[in-house]
């Protein structure tokens, strides 16, 4: 056997599925894993120039891959007015005012990250921001609601007579005047007056995001929104520039945004763009072979498409069952056409009716086109009717989990569950049911909607509660995942979705040495302590891309 450039020894190895392998070492030559050998043979792979990495009981895992993330938007928010760390409404307002004071030259105050559960009814008012002398526009942490001040409303020409758009609605005061929060497509009413996204800001945002994500052990992702989109800058040019400058270290599959009010003509445009980009950039760095279709909204603002109507604040059943952003018949036709064109479909499907409509569309495509390698996947899956669970495997559809959300927390307990039908809590994020039905899993974060840390999400997937929570597991213990299954979803599962399972997502000979070292070994601690496992180092193509020790030295 050839001498290794790098040898990892002294810890267990999670290969991408099942329980960790003990008593073995992993050798790397160049950018590839060259051997996995018993510890007794490891010394034969050590030469004068070999870097021996003593894991000292830490776990070696394939690098994490995020199946649903918005890196450029997240990075831009890091560089703009960032409210992600706010603890309450007063803190949010104080941060906006501090940012405005520190950036007097900015014509608009832009950013996001505010939490709906910090404000009554999940809807902050314009008055809270009216002390600021410029227009303010801030996206909620889930990017489904927009908070603005009076100056922004006036510039946009919006008043009491402005109707709600078909794909959203405006929070209003008693006289009908906009109150300051615009949900879903209503946020697009500011598109003509807000400043355009800066290409340079998007590029700097991508690089900032890449640093953040690599430090969390993430070595690849699916960008869930590329192409034309109003609330997030199109990241394609940022990726292209990063590739040209040799600064994109990870591998990315981009999901092209399906315009809700468009038709099947989008299929030809998307495939042409896919093919043009493939001729320009290396596929191991960037592909755009996926289409993102947003089937519905979110439950907190009652735009998630449900099989049963929402209740009002008094517990009375309303006539609102949420929004289907794409007509179900058009959705079936679109998915069939995309599948035939070799495009993968990435669905935002949050409510149980949206899940049904998405699965109907995948089944229609399978019936029309026969089996394909589309690897269509449904993201979010907040409420899934029991009847839909076996349909995933039958349609060969992947469940794309945002596991961090599968727990009792204020936004769920205060703004969602009280307004849903009886028994809906038991159908929330039914991960266990999906596994028992033989459904393929992938996993992602939806960052910057929520933390991008895979270990935080894996902790919740296993416990169905956040660290230190005294609440019962959301949906019952039967929906908890075992640790190996949760880890696999975030590694080999997402590699499969991204069509990269041939060289990433696993620790196997010949695979890229995209690796993460985790301490303490999450398999060696109680389930309630999984969150303590953090990244010591991240390796991309055989080279260290992040070392926690370097960060600690810089902070000292």
PABA-883517 format. One record per residue (C-alpha): residue number from 1; z, y, x. Coordinates in Angstrom, 2 decimals, padded with zeros to 5 digits. Layout:
N
    n       pz       py       px
  NUM        Z        Y        X
...
// end
This chain:
556
    n       pz       py       px
    1   000.00   000.00   000.00
    2  -000.81   003.53   001.14
    3   001.91   005.89   002.31
    4   002.98   008.36  -000.39
    5   002.78   012.13  -000.21
    6   005.75   012.28  -002.60
    7   008.16   009.50  -003.55
    8   010.58   009.74  -006.47
    9   013.54   007.39  -006.17
   10   017.15   007.06  -007.28
   11   016.80   007.43  -011.04
   12   015.39   005.76  -014.11
   13   011.79   006.28  -015.21
   14   010.68   006.98  -018.76
   15   007.10   005.80  -018.63
   16   005.95   007.33  -021.95
   17   007.31   004.76  -024.42
   18   010.26   002.42  -024.76
   19   013.46   002.38  -022.77
   20   013.48   003.74  -019.21
   21   012.56   001.57  -016.28
   22   015.44   001.05  -013.84
   23   015.38   000.09  -010.17
   24   011.92   001.45  -009.45
   25   010.33   004.29  -007.50
   26   007.21   006.33  -008.24
   27   004.75   007.22  -005.48
   28   002.27   010.07  -005.59
   29  -000.79   010.60  -003.40
   30  -002.64   013.87  -003.90
   31  -002.68   014.69  -007.61
   32  -002.24   011.11  -008.86
   33   000.47   008.52  -009.30
   34  -000.40   005.88  -006.71
   35   002.23   003.22  -007.34
   36   005.31   002.24  -009.34
   37   007.25  -000.22  -007.24
   38   010.70  -001.87  -007.15
   39   013.21   000.06  -005.09
   40   013.17  -002.77  -002.55
   41   009.54  -001.96  -001.73
   42   009.86   001.83  -001.78
   43   010.57   002.19   001.95
   44   007.14   000.73   002.71
   45   005.58   003.82   001.10
   46   007.46   006.36   003.22
   47   005.71   007.89   006.19
   48   006.55   010.79   008.50
   49   005.13   013.37   006.07
   50   006.37   011.82   002.81
   51   008.52   014.09   000.66
   52   011.26   011.86  -000.75
   53   012.72   013.24  -003.99
   54   016.17   011.74  -004.58
   55   016.64   011.85  -008.34
   56   020.36   011.21  -007.90
   57   020.62   009.66  -011.36
   58   018.29   012.10  -013.10
   59   015.46   010.83  -015.31
   60   011.81   011.01  -014.28
   61   009.51   011.47  -017.27
   62   005.90   012.34  -017.92
   63   005.52   016.10  -018.32
   64   006.10   017.24  -021.88
   65   003.12   018.29  -023.99
   66   003.46   020.65  -026.95
   67   001.24   019.73  -029.90
   68   001.59   023.04  -031.77
   69   002.30   026.26  -029.91
   70   001.14   029.88  -029.63
   71   001.60   030.66  -025.93
   72  -000.29   033.94  -025.74
   73   001.49   035.34  -028.79
   74   004.81   034.16  -027.40
   75   004.10   035.68  -024.01
   76   003.00   038.96  -025.56
   77   006.21   039.12  -027.57
   78   008.15   038.68  -024.35
   79   006.36   041.79  -023.07
   80   006.62   043.83  -026.31
   81   009.49   044.58  -028.69
   82   011.11   041.15  -028.65
   83   013.70   040.44  -031.37
   84   013.99   036.70  -030.78
   85   017.53   036.99  -029.42
   86   018.87   039.20  -032.23
   87   022.10   037.98  -033.82
   88   021.91   039.97  -037.07
   89   020.12   042.80  -038.85
   90   022.00   045.57  -037.04
   91   021.19   044.02  -033.68
   92   017.51   043.77  -034.63
   93   017.36   047.45  -035.58
   94   019.22   048.48  -032.42
   95   016.76   046.53  -030.27
   96   013.78   048.19  -031.94
   97   015.26   051.65  -031.40
   98   016.11   050.86  -027.79
   99   012.57   049.62  -027.16
  100   011.10   052.75  -028.77
  101   013.28   054.97  -026.60
  102   012.30   053.08  -023.46
  103   008.56   053.22  -024.28
  104   007.83   056.76  -025.48
  105   004.12   056.55  -024.63
  106   003.36   053.68  -027.02
  107   001.63   054.96  -030.17
  108   002.91   052.00  -032.23
  109   005.98   049.83  -031.74
  110   004.65   046.27  -031.90
  111   006.37   042.94  -031.40
  112   008.25   040.38  -033.42
  113   010.80   037.62  -033.56
  114   013.08   038.82  -036.37
  115   014.83   036.18  -038.48
  116   014.55   036.19  -042.27
  117   018.11   034.94  -042.68
  118   019.42   038.17  -041.11
  119   018.25   040.22  -044.11
  120   019.02   040.04  -047.85
  121   016.43   037.87  -049.53
  122   014.72   037.42  -046.17
  123   013.07   040.83  -046.51
  124   014.03   043.77  -044.23
  125   013.36   047.24  -045.61
  126   011.21   050.06  -044.24
  127   014.19   052.41  -044.35
  128   015.86   050.52  -041.50
  129   013.05   051.63  -039.18
  130   012.34   055.11  -040.52
  131   014.43   056.84  -037.86
  132   011.73   055.86  -035.36
  133   009.12   058.58  -034.91
  134   006.12   056.24  -034.78
  135   004.64   053.42  -036.84
  136   006.44   050.11  -036.38
  137   004.97   046.66  -037.10
  138   006.99   043.55  -036.28
  139   006.16   039.93  -037.10
  140   008.89   037.58  -038.28
  141   009.76   034.73  -035.96
  142   007.57   032.38  -038.03
  143   004.69   034.91  -038.12
  144   004.43   034.56  -041.89
  145   005.95   037.95  -042.72
  146   005.47   041.48  -041.38
  147   008.14   044.22  -041.26
  148   006.94   047.81  -041.12
  149   008.30   051.32  -041.52
  150   007.12   054.08  -043.85
  151   004.91   055.64  -041.18
  152   002.88   052.43  -040.89
  153   002.61   052.09  -044.68
  154   001.30   055.65  -045.00
  155  -001.26   055.21  -042.22
  156  -002.57   052.10  -043.94
  157  -002.89   053.94  -047.24
  158  -000.70   051.45  -049.07
  159   001.28   052.52  -052.12
  160   002.56   051.26  -055.47
  161  -001.00   050.83  -056.75
  162  -002.02   048.50  -053.91
  163  -002.43   044.99  -055.37
  164  -001.13   041.83  -053.74
  165  -003.88   039.97  -051.88
  166  -004.81   036.48  -053.02
  167  -003.12   034.92  -049.98
  168   000.12   036.88  -049.86
  169   002.40   039.39  -051.51
  170   004.22   042.67  -050.94
  171   007.96   043.12  -051.36
  172   008.39   046.14  -053.63
  173   011.02   048.66  -054.62
  174   011.89   049.34  -058.27
  175   008.99   051.79  -058.68
  176   006.50   049.39  -057.11
  177   006.32   051.13  -053.74
  178   006.14   048.73  -050.77
  179   009.67   048.00  -049.57
  180   008.75   047.21  -045.98
  181   008.09   043.43  -045.86
  182   004.60   042.01  -046.31
  183   004.26   038.23  -046.63
  184   001.40   036.05  -045.41
  185  -002.04   037.68  -045.89
  186  -000.48   040.95  -047.06
  187   000.22   041.66  -043.40
  188  -003.54   041.93  -042.88
  189  -003.50   045.21  -044.82
  190  -002.59   046.90  -041.51
  191  -005.49   045.46  -039.51
  192  -007.62   048.60  -039.73
  193  -004.93   050.96  -038.46
  194  -002.81   049.01  -036.01
  195  -003.89   049.17  -032.35
  196  -006.16   046.35  -031.22
  197  -004.71   043.71  -028.96
  198  -005.19   044.53  -025.30
  199  -007.06   041.91  -023.28
  200  -004.83   042.69  -020.31
  201  -001.67   042.28  -022.40
  202  -002.96   038.93  -023.68
  203  -003.65   037.78  -020.11
  204  -000.24   038.88  -018.88
  205   001.28   037.23  -021.94
  206  -000.42   033.93  -021.10
  207   000.90   033.98  -017.55
  208   004.42   034.89  -018.72
  209   004.31   032.09  -021.28
  210   003.04   029.58  -018.74
  211   005.99   030.36  -016.47
  212   008.43   029.96  -019.37
  213   006.92   026.70  -020.56
  214   006.53   025.05  -017.16
  215   010.22   025.76  -016.54
  216   010.89   023.69  -019.68
  217   008.90   020.76  -018.31
  218   005.75   021.46  -020.35
  219   002.53   020.61  -018.53
  220   000.01   020.77  -021.38
  221  -000.32   021.98  -024.95
  222  -002.43   022.48  -028.01
  223  -002.83   026.17  -028.76
  224  -002.66   026.26  -032.54
  225  -004.69   029.43  -033.02
  226  -007.78   030.41  -031.05
  227  -010.82   032.22  -032.35
  228  -010.68   035.03  -034.89
  229  -007.18   035.65  -036.22
  230  -005.59   038.89  -037.25
  231  -001.92   038.43  -036.44
  232  -002.29   036.91  -032.96
  233  -004.67   037.97  -030.22
  234  -007.53   035.52  -029.63
  235  -006.41   033.84  -026.39
  236  -009.78   032.48  -025.26
  237  -010.60   035.33  -022.88
  238  -007.10   035.15  -021.40
  239  -007.57   031.43  -020.73
  240  -011.04   032.00  -019.31
  241  -009.75   034.67  -016.92
  242  -006.82   032.49  -015.87
  243  -009.22   029.65  -015.07
  244  -011.54   031.94  -013.12
  245  -008.60   033.21  -011.06
  246  -007.20   029.70  -010.56
  247  -003.99   030.62  -012.37
  248  -004.09   028.25  -015.36
  249  -002.02   025.33  -014.14
  250  -001.67   023.34  -017.36
  251  -004.25   021.65  -019.56
  252  -004.97   023.16  -022.98
  253  -006.72   022.07  -026.15
  254  -007.41   025.07  -028.36
  255  -007.56   024.85  -032.15
  256  -010.17   027.22  -033.56
  257  -008.93   029.17  -036.56
  258  -010.52   028.37  -039.95
  259  -011.00   031.56  -041.95
  260  -009.48   031.02  -045.39
  261  -012.16   033.01  -047.20
  262  -015.04   031.46  -045.27
  263  -017.16   028.43  -046.06
  264  -018.78   025.46  -044.37
  265  -020.91   027.73  -042.21
  266  -017.88   027.90  -039.93
  267  -018.45   024.30  -038.82
  268  -021.70   025.10  -037.01
  269  -020.16   028.20  -035.42
  270  -017.15   026.26  -034.16
  271  -019.15   023.40  -032.71
  272  -021.48   025.86  -030.98
  273  -018.52   027.68  -029.48
  274  -016.97   024.35  -028.44
  275  -020.16   023.30  -026.66
  276  -020.71   026.68  -025.02
  277  -017.20   026.75  -023.58
  278  -017.54   023.16  -022.37
  279  -020.50   024.25  -020.27
  280  -018.50   027.09  -018.72
  281  -015.00   025.76  -017.94
  282  -013.61   022.42  -016.72
  283  -012.53   020.17  -019.57
  284  -009.40   019.16  -017.67
  285  -008.22   022.76  -018.04
  286  -009.47   023.91  -021.46
  287  -011.26   022.50  -024.48
  288  -011.62   023.88  -028.01
  289  -012.47   020.65  -029.78
  290  -010.03   021.23  -032.65
  291  -010.08   023.27  -035.86
  292  -006.84   024.69  -037.27
  293  -006.72   024.85  -041.06
  294  -003.74   026.53  -042.65
  295  -003.35   024.73  -045.97
  296  -000.30   026.67  -047.21
  297   002.44   029.12  -046.24
  298   006.17   028.66  -045.71
  299   009.02   027.79  -048.05
  300   011.23   030.75  -047.16
  301   008.88   033.21  -048.86
  302   007.82   030.64  -051.47
  303   004.21   030.36  -050.32
  304   004.46   026.72  -049.19
  305   002.42   024.63  -051.64
  306   004.79   022.41  -053.62
  307   004.28   019.71  -056.23
  308   007.12   021.26  -058.25
  309   007.65   024.98  -058.96
  310   010.23   027.06  -057.12
  311   013.41   028.26  -058.81
  312   014.48   031.89  -058.99
  313   017.76   033.32  -057.69
  314   019.50   032.23  -060.90
  315   018.34   028.63  -060.64
  316   015.67   028.93  -063.32
  317   012.32   027.24  -062.83
  318   009.48   029.70  -062.22
  319   005.71   029.46  -062.56
  320   005.25   029.67  -058.80
  321   004.44   026.47  -056.90
  322   003.26   028.21  -053.75
  323  -000.22   028.88  -052.41
  324  -003.05   026.61  -051.36
  325  -004.89   028.88  -048.95
  326  -008.00   026.70  -049.04
  327  -009.35   025.30  -052.30
  328  -008.74   021.52  -052.21
  329  -012.39   020.71  -052.93
  330  -013.54   023.01  -050.13
  331  -010.89   021.51  -047.87
  332  -012.25   018.00  -048.42
  333  -015.79   019.18  -047.71
  334  -014.73   021.12  -044.62
  335  -012.79   018.26  -043.07
  336  -015.62   015.84  -043.79
  337  -018.11   018.17  -042.09
  338  -015.82   018.87  -039.14
  339  -015.14   015.16  -038.64
  340  -018.86   014.43  -038.72
  341  -019.39   017.13  -036.09
  342  -016.82   015.56  -033.77
  343  -014.14   018.19  -034.37
  344  -010.47   017.28  -034.71
  345  -008.57   018.96  -037.56
  346  -005.09   020.37  -037.08
  347  -003.50   021.11  -040.45
  348  -000.63   023.46  -041.18
  349   000.80   021.46  -044.09
  350   004.36   022.39  -044.94
  351   004.91   021.74  -048.66
  352   004.47   018.37  -050.36
  353   001.38   019.52  -052.25
  354  -000.18   020.77  -049.02
  355   000.53   017.42  -047.37
  356  -001.17   015.66  -050.27
  357  -004.20   017.96  -050.12
  358  -004.53   017.50  -046.35
  359  -004.32   013.71  -046.60
  360  -006.86   013.77  -049.43
  361  -009.19   015.64  -047.09
  362  -008.71   013.18  -044.21
  363  -009.29   010.25  -046.54
  364  -012.47   011.90  -047.85
  365  -013.73   012.30  -044.28
  366  -012.95   008.70  -043.41
  367  -014.72   007.49  -046.55
  368  -017.81   009.59  -045.87
  369  -018.07   009.16  -042.10
  370  -016.30   005.92  -041.35
  371  -013.76   005.58  -038.54
  372  -013.85   008.32  -035.92
  373  -011.90   009.46  -032.89
  374  -010.94   012.68  -034.64
  375  -007.18   012.21  -034.33
  376  -006.58   014.58  -037.22
  377  -002.96   015.66  -037.47
  378  -000.65   017.36  -039.95
  379   001.89   019.79  -038.54
  380   005.26   020.92  -039.90
  381   005.71   018.44  -042.81
  382   008.81   020.16  -044.18
  383   008.64   018.41  -047.55
  384   006.77   015.11  -047.85
  385   006.68   013.18  -051.11
  386   007.58   009.53  -050.70
  387   004.16   008.48  -051.99
  388   002.41   010.28  -049.15
  389   004.22   008.55  -046.29
  390   002.12   005.35  -046.11
  391  -001.08   007.37  -046.48
  392  -000.74   008.74  -042.94
  393  -001.27   005.34  -041.36
  394  -003.88   004.35  -043.92
  395  -005.92   007.46  -043.08
  396  -005.16   007.22  -039.35
  397  -003.58   010.69  -039.48
  398  -000.97   011.76  -036.93
  399   002.33   013.38  -037.92
  400   002.84   016.45  -035.72
  401   006.60   017.10  -035.75
  402   008.43   020.38  -035.19
  403   011.72   018.54  -034.89
  404   013.90   021.56  -034.10
  405   013.66   022.56  -037.76
  406   015.00   019.26  -039.10
  407   018.59   020.44  -039.46
  408   020.83   022.46  -041.70
  409   020.71   026.11  -040.63
  410   020.91   029.43  -042.53
  411   017.18   029.93  -043.12
  412   016.98   026.49  -044.72
  413   020.33   026.46  -046.50
  414   020.22   030.03  -047.83
  415   016.54   030.91  -048.27
  416   014.94   027.55  -049.03
  417   016.98   024.68  -050.47
  418   018.51   026.68  -053.37
  419   014.99   027.46  -054.60
  420   013.54   023.94  -054.47
  421   013.68   021.13  -057.00
  422   016.64   018.77  -057.10
  423   016.33   016.06  -054.47
  424   013.97   018.03  -052.23
  425   016.52   018.04  -049.41
  426   016.15   014.27  -049.05
  427   012.39   014.66  -048.53
  428   012.73   017.18  -045.70
  429   011.11   016.20  -042.41
  430   011.19   012.44  -043.17
  431   010.69   011.34  -039.57
  432   012.39   007.98  -040.03
  433   010.22   007.12  -043.02
  434   007.09   007.95  -041.03
  435   008.12   005.72  -038.13
  436   008.93   002.82  -040.43
  437   005.48   003.24  -041.99
  438   003.81   002.88  -038.59
  439   002.62   006.48  -038.36
  440   001.57   007.89  -034.97
  441   003.76   010.83  -033.89
  442   003.13   013.93  -031.79
  443   005.57   016.80  -031.30
  444   005.55   020.52  -030.72
  445   007.59   023.66  -031.08
  446   005.50   026.34  -032.84
  447   006.88   028.74  -030.21
  448   007.49   031.69  -030.51
  449   008.52   030.75  -034.05
  450   011.37   028.76  -032.51
  451   012.56   027.59  -029.10
  452   009.93   025.92  -026.95
  453   012.53   023.71  -025.22
  454   011.54   020.06  -025.85
  455   015.07   018.83  -025.17
  456   016.46   021.08  -027.91
  457   013.95   019.61  -030.35
  458   014.55   016.05  -029.16
  459   018.30   016.54  -029.64
  460   017.70   017.52  -033.27
  461   015.19   014.72  -033.83
  462   017.84   012.19  -032.80
  463   020.87   013.83  -034.47
  464   019.29   015.76  -037.37
  465   021.76   018.53  -036.56
  466   021.98   021.19  -033.87
  467   024.54   020.95  -031.05
  468   028.07   021.57  -032.29
  469   027.08   021.48  -035.94
  470   029.55   019.89  -038.31
  471   026.88   019.38  -040.98
  472   025.70   016.00  -042.15
  473   022.30   014.88  -040.81
  474   019.56   016.58  -042.83
  475   018.08   014.01  -045.18
  476   020.52   011.33  -044.07
  477   020.84   009.20  -040.95
  478   017.81   007.16  -041.96
  479   015.59   010.07  -040.91
  480   016.99   010.20  -037.35
  481   014.70   009.10  -034.54
  482   015.83   007.04  -031.58
  483   015.60   008.86  -028.26
  484   012.71   006.82  -026.88
  485   010.59   007.54  -029.97
  486   011.35   011.26  -029.80
  487   010.53   011.38  -026.08
  488   007.29   009.48  -026.67
  489   006.19   011.96  -029.35
  490   006.58   014.80  -026.84
  491   004.73   012.97  -024.04
  492   002.31   010.13  -024.77
  493   002.08   011.07  -028.47
  494   000.81   014.58  -027.85
  495  -001.38   013.36  -024.98
  496  -003.08   011.12  -027.56
  497  -003.59   014.00  -029.98
  498  -005.02   016.12  -027.16
  499  -007.41   013.33  -026.08
  500  -005.67   013.25  -022.72
  501  -003.94   009.87  -022.94
  502  -006.37   008.50  -020.34
  503  -004.76   010.53  -017.54
  504  -001.60   012.25  -018.85
  505   001.40   011.52  -021.04
  506   002.34   008.36  -019.17
  507   003.73   007.35  -015.79
  508   001.08   004.86  -014.76
  509  -000.90   004.19  -011.61
  510  -003.97   006.41  -011.48
  511  -002.59   009.00  -013.90
  512  -002.12   012.65  -012.97
  513   001.27   013.29  -011.42
  514   002.37   015.64  -014.20
  515   006.09   014.93  -014.21
  516   009.46   016.37  -015.17
  517   012.90   015.58  -013.76
  518   015.73   015.80  -016.32
  519   019.46   015.94  -015.60
  520   021.63   014.49  -016.89
  521   019.49   011.53  -017.83
  522   019.35   011.91  -021.65
  523   019.41   008.11  -022.04
  524   022.73   008.02  -020.17
  525   024.71   010.44  -022.35
  526   025.94   010.21  -025.96
  527   023.38   011.29  -028.55
  528   025.42   014.40  -029.31
  529   025.01   015.48  -025.67
  530   021.24   015.15  -025.34
  531   020.83   018.93  -025.39
  532   022.68   019.14  -022.05
  533   019.73   017.53  -020.32
  534   017.77   020.27  -018.57
  535   014.81   020.47  -016.22
  536   015.48   020.21  -012.50
  537   011.81   020.28  -011.57
  538   008.33   020.22  -013.07
  539   005.41   018.76  -011.14
  540   001.77   019.41  -011.98
  541  -000.91   017.33  -010.29
  542   001.48   016.17  -007.61
  543   002.87   019.57  -006.66
  544   006.09   021.29  -007.72
  545   005.33   024.00  -010.29
  546   008.99   024.75  -011.05
  547   012.20   024.05  -009.17
  548   015.51   024.94  -010.81
  549   017.09   025.23  -007.39
  550   014.72   028.09  -006.54
  551   015.63   029.87  -009.75
  552   019.33   029.45  -009.03
  553   018.88   030.87  -005.54
  554   017.02   033.89  -006.92
  555   019.81   034.53  -009.42
  556   022.54   034.25  -006.79
// end
